[in-house]
Amino acid sequence: MKKTRIIVIRLILSGIFAVIISRLFFNHMSVIKVIGLGVALFGFAYLFEFVRNRDKGGGAS
């Protein structure tokens, strides 16, 4: 997949999951906080990808 397509998919999914999480766990959350949650989820996706690719080399170092 092209990198731009992956970025768009991750942006859309992080937005959807941010809205779902905010509706399930918090009664009334402001739009700014929902956007912040989406940005955090988007950042975690790239953090986990970085850690996964870093660990593919193997070894405990």
Phi and psi in degrees as GROMACS dihedral restraints (atoms count N, CA, C in turn):
[ dihedral_restraints ]
;  ai    aj    ak    al  type     phi  dphi    fc
    3     4     5     6     1   -72.2    20    10
    4     5     6     7     1   150.6    20    10
    6     7     8     9     1   -64.2    20    10
    7     8     9    10     1   -34.3    20    10
    9    10    11    12     1   -67.4    20    10
   10    11    12    13     1   -36.2    20    10
   12    13    14    15     1   -65.9    20    10
   13    14    15    16     1   -39.6    20    10
   15    16    17    18     1   -64.8    20    10
   16    17    18    19     1   -41.3    20    10
   18    19    20    21     1   -62.8    20    10
   19    20    21    22     1   -43.3    20    10
   21    22    23    24     1   -64.7    20    10
   22    23    24    25     1   -42.3    20    10
   24    25    26    27     1   -62.8    20    10
   25    26    27    28     1   -44.0    20    10
   27    28    29    30     1   -66.0    20    10
   28    29    30    31     1   -38.4    20    10
   30    31    32    33     1   -62.4    20    10
   31    32    33    34     1   -45.9    20    10
   33    34    35    36     1   -64.0    20    10
   34    35    36    37     1   -46.3    20    10
   36    37    38    39     1   -66.4    20    10
   37    38    39    40     1   -38.6    20    10
   39    40    41    42     1   -66.3    20    10
   40    41    42    43     1   -36.4    20    10
   42    43    44    45     1   -65.5    20    10
   43    44    45    46     1   -44.4    20    10
   45    46    47    48     1   -63.1    20    10
   46    47    48    49     1   -46.7    20    10
   48    49    50    51     1   -67.9    20    10
   49    50    51    52     1   -31.9    20    10
   51    52    53    54     1   -64.4    20    10
   52    53    54    55     1   -42.5    20    10
   54    55    56    57     1   -66.0    20    10
   55    56    57    58     1   -43.4    20    10
   57    58    59    60     1   -63.5    20    10
   58    59    60    61     1   -46.6    20    10
   60    61    62    63     1   -63.2    20    10
   61    62    63    64     1   -42.0    20    10
   63    64    65    66     1   -66.4    20    10
   64    65    66    67     1   -35.1    20    10
   66    67    68    69     1   -74.4    20    10
   67    68    69    70     1   -34.2    20    10
   69    70    71    72     1   -76.0    20    10
   70    71    72    73     1   -42.8    20    10
   72    73    74    75     1  -102.7    20    10
   73    74    75    76     1   -18.1    20    10
   75    76    77    78     1  -128.3    20    10
   76    77    78    79     1   135.5    20    10
   78    79    80    81     1   -67.2    20    10
   79    80    81    82     1   -62.8    20    10
   81    82    83    84     1  -128.4    20    10
   82    83    84    85     1   107.6    20    10
   84    85    86    87     1  -115.4    20    10
   85    86    87    88     1   137.8    20    10
   87    88    89    90     1   -70.2    20    10
   88    89    90    91     1   159.7    20    10
   90    91    92    93     1   -63.1    20    10
   91    92    93    94     1   -36.0    20    10
   93    94    95    96     1   -63.5    20    10
   94    95    96    97     1   -40.4    20    10
   96    97    98    99     1   -69.1    20    10
   97    98    99   100     1   -35.9    20    10
   99   100   101   102     1   -65.9    20    10
  100   101   102   103     1   -41.1    20    10
  102   103   104   105     1   -64.8    20    10
  103   104   105   106     1   -40.5    20    10
  105   106   107   108     1   -62.0    20    10
  106   107   108   109     1   -40.1    20    10
  108   109   110   111     1   -64.1    20    10
  109   110   111   112     1   -39.8    20    10
  111   112   113   114     1   -63.9    20    10
  112   113   114   115     1   -40.7    20    10
  114   115   116   117     1   -64.6    20    10
  115   116   117   118     1   -40.0    20    10
  117   118   119   120     1   -63.4    20    10
  118   119   120   121     1   -43.5    20    10
  120   121   122   123     1   -63.8    20    10
  121   122   123   124     1   -40.1    20    10
  123   124   125   126     1   -62.9    20    10
  124   125   126   127     1   -42.3    20    10
  126   127   128   129     1   -65.4    20    10
  127   128   129   130     1   -40.4    20    10
  129   130   131   132     1   -63.7    20    10
  130   131   132   133     1   -34.0    20    10
  132   133   134   135     1   -61.0    20    10
  133   134   135   136     1   -43.8    20    10
  135   136   137   138     1   -74.3    20    10
  136   137   138   139     1   -33.0    20    10
  138   139   140   141     1   -63.9    20    10
  139   140   141   142     1   -45.3    20    10
  141   142   143   144     1   -66.7    20    10
  142   143   144   145     1   -35.5    20    10
  144   145   146   147     1   -64.9    20    10
  145   146   147   148     1   -40.7    20    10
  147   148   149   150     1   -62.1    20    10
  148   149   150   151     1   -45.9    20    10
  150   151   152   153     1   -65.2    20    10
  151   152   153   154     1   -40.5    20    10
  153   154   155   156     1   -64.9    20    10
  154   155   156   157     1   -43.1    20    10
  156   157   158   159     1   -70.4    20    10
  157   158   159   160     1   -33.1    20    10
  159   160   161   162     1   -67.3    20    10
  160   161   162   163     1   -37.7    20    10
  162   163   164   165     1   -81.0    20    10
  163   164   165   166     1    -8.8    20    10
  165   166   167   168     1   -66.6    20    10
  166   167   168   169     1   -21.3    20    10
  168   169   170   171     1   -66.4    20    10
  169   170   171   172     1   -22.2    20    10
  171   172   173   174     1    84.8    20    10
  172   173   174   175     1   176.1    20    10
  174   175   176   177     1    85.1    20    10
  175   176   177   178     1   162.7    20    10
  177   178   179   180     1  -102.8    20    10
  178   179   180   181     1    18.7    20    10
